[in-house]
Amino acid sequence: MTTANEVPNGAGTTGEARIAGILLVATTLLSILMMAHHPTASTHDPASLAADVAGSATLSRIVHGVLIAIIGLEVYAFLVFAERITPGRSAARAGFVAFAIGAGAMMGAALISGFVMSSLATYYASAADPAPFVDFARLSMTGNQALAKLGVIAMSAAIVLWAVALLHDAKRARWLAIVGFVTGLAPAIALFAGAIRLDVHGMLLVVLAQAIWNLAVGTELIRGRI
């Protein structure tokens, strides 16, 4: 039986693992809530579009600000997780590098969608000529999509690499590795196949898929199984 001061896997304490697990479960549930409240715009008329986006600017900043904070907390939680996977350590470390790349890309996408777009919309909503906002919005969304795609692919790669690392340890539950392969590969394959677009609804599907993995890992960390 391990205690809170033991280091069963060579990295951190069991108490730290439980804290990371609780954070991972809490932030995953919160991220689903934030995505469910993600504002959308349906019009393409320059004036109406600017006014629509500007009208939800405060909500957009709150949602994306919280999502950025969530990603930061998840980076910490998965660092603890990756350090505790002693067998298959190279895959575990490579997985964390991939996740860090994906986290940075997702933060960039959130900054563009939540803050750059909101600031542009607020300015052009009261401008004499709102027409340029459409071009700026397209440019912003192009950058947002590029970063979001990188984020999804990198995070999917991270989950698969961690699943590979888990397979090297016969003492751990193999079910977690299986969950990792499914939830890691599914979003990436769907994205490459064109089955999903990374709009609000598409990102919600990605978040839900990753949530299954996050909750599984978080539960195992809380239980002291990792």
N, C-alpha and C positions, 0 to 999 in steps of 0.2 A: 504494500500500500504506500502510495506517495503522499508526501505532505506538501504544504505550500512553499516550503523552503528547499525542496528537492528539485533537481534539474534532470528529469527523466530522459530528456532527448538532447541534452547538451546545449540548450539555449533558453535562457530565461527561466522563471519560476512557473509552477503550476498556477499560482495566483495571477501572474501576468497573462498566461494563456486564457484563463477564464475571463479576465477583463477584456482581452481582445475578442473573445467569442461573444461576449455580451454586446460589445460595440458593433460587431459585425451583424448580429441579429437585429439590433436596434436601428442601425443605419440602413440596412436593407429594407426593412419595413417602412422607414421614413422616406426612402428614395421612391418607393412605389406610390406613396401618398403624394409626394411632390410631382411626380410625373402625371398623376391623375388630375392635378390642378394646373398643369402646364398650359398657359394661354395660347390660343391659336388665332390666326387671322384668315378670313375667307374671301375678302374682296381684293381686286387687283387695280381698282381706280386709285391713282396716286394720292389724292387728297384723303379719300376714305381709308386707304391702307395706312397712311401715316397717322391719321387720327385714331384708327383702331389700335395700332401697336402702341401709340403714345398713351392711350387710355388704359392699357393694361401694363404700362411700364413698371409701376411699383410692384405689382404682383409678379411680373417676370423677373425683376431683380431679386425679389425675395426667394422665389423658387430656385433660380439658378445659383444664387448665393448659397443657399442651403445645400444644393447638390454639389457645389464645389467643396464645401466643408465636409460633406459626407464622403466624397472621394478621398480627401486627405485622411480622414479617420480610417477608411478602408485600406489605404496604403500602410498605415501603422499595423492594423490587424493582420494583414496578409504578410507583413514583414515578420511578425511573431510566428505566424503559421509556417512560413517558408523556412525559418531558422530551426524549427522544431522537427522538420522532416530530415532526419539524419541519413537514412539510406537514400540513394539516388540524389545526393546533395547537389550535384551539378545541374540536374534537371530542375531541382527546387530553386536554385539561385537564378538559373536562366529564366524560370517562370516569374520570379520577382522582377527581374529586369524588364521582361515583356509587360508585366502589369504596370510598372512605373511609367513606361512609355505610353501605354494606353491611358493611364490616369492623367498624365500631362496633356495628352491629346483631348481627352474628354473635358478637362478643365478649360482648355482653349476654346472648344466648341461652345461650352456654357457661357464663357465670357462674351463671345461674339453674339450668341442668341439672346442672352439676358441683359447685357450692358451696352455693347456697341449698337445693336439694333434699337434698343430703347432710347439711347441718346440721340441717334439719328432721327428716329420717329418724333421725338419730342421737339427737336429743332424744326423739322420740315412740316409738322402739323400746323405751325403758325407762320410758316414762310409764305412769301407772296407766290412763289412757284414751287409746288411740292413735287413736280415731275421728276427731278433728279433722285428723289428718294427711292424710286423703283429700281434704278440702276444700282444705287448703293446697297439696297436690300438684296438684289441678286448677287452682287459681289460678296456681301457678308454671308449669305446663305451658301455660296459656293465654298467659301472658306470653312464655314461650319460643317458642311457635309464632308469635306476632305478630312477634317480633324476627327469627326465622328466615325468615319469609316476606319481610319487608322486606329482609333480607340477600340472599336469593336473587334477588329482583327487582332490587335496586340493583346487585349484582355482574353480573347478566346484562346490565343496561343499560350498565354500564361496558365489558364485553367487546364489545358491539355498537358502541358509540361508538368504541372503539379500532379496530375493524374498518373503520368508516367513515373514520377518519383514515388508516389504511394504504392505503385505496383511492385516496387523493389522491396517492400517491407511486408513480409508474410504475417507479421503480428498485428498489423492494422486492418481495419475493416475494408475489404476489397470493394464493398458497395460504394464507398466514397470515391474511389478511382473510377468506377463505372459512371457514377453521377457526373464526374468531371469530364469524361470523354463525351458524354451526351450533351451536357450543357455548354461545353466548350466548342464542340464542332457544329452544333445545330445553328447558332446565329451566324457563324462564318460561312457555312455552306449556303444558308438561305440568302445571305447578302451577295455572295458570288453568283448564285443562280438567279438573282433578280427577283426572288420571291418576296422580299421585303425592301422597303425604302426607309431611310433613316429620317422620316418625318416624326412628328410627335407619336403617332400610333405605332410606327415601326420601332422607335426607340423604347416605347413601353413594352413591346414584345421582347426586345433584347434584355431590358431590365428584369422582366419576369423570369426569363430563362436563367440569367445570371443569379437571380435571387434564390433559385433552387440550390445552386452550388453554395452561395454565401451562407444560407441558412443551415445547410448540411455541415459545412466547415465550422460555422459558429457553434452549432450544437455539440460537435465533437470536441472543440476547444473547451467549452463550458464543462463538459463531462470529464475532461482530463484524459481523453482518449488520444490526443495528439500532444 
